[in-house]
């Protein structure tokens, strides 16, 4: 039974985007393992509090991730 765990900084993705992530990750697993794996593929999305995730020694915040997604630094 595949288990896919995704950690996201809170308030970056909407509920609709999270649903899309779940669907697409499940589809990717099915593409590799076959349709019989769809009903046993688990996807868990965990939100991490803004500032509790560090990259390169710097705490990442919700605002910082949004800036990255917008192509800003």
PyMOL commands that set and color helices and strands:
alter all, ss='L'
color gray80, all
select helices_A, chain A and resi 15-33+35-40+62-69
alter helices_A, ss='H'
color red, helices_A
select strands_A, chain A and resi 3-9+42-48+53-55+58-60
alter strands_A, ss='S'
color yellow, strands_A
deselect
rebuild
show_as cartoon
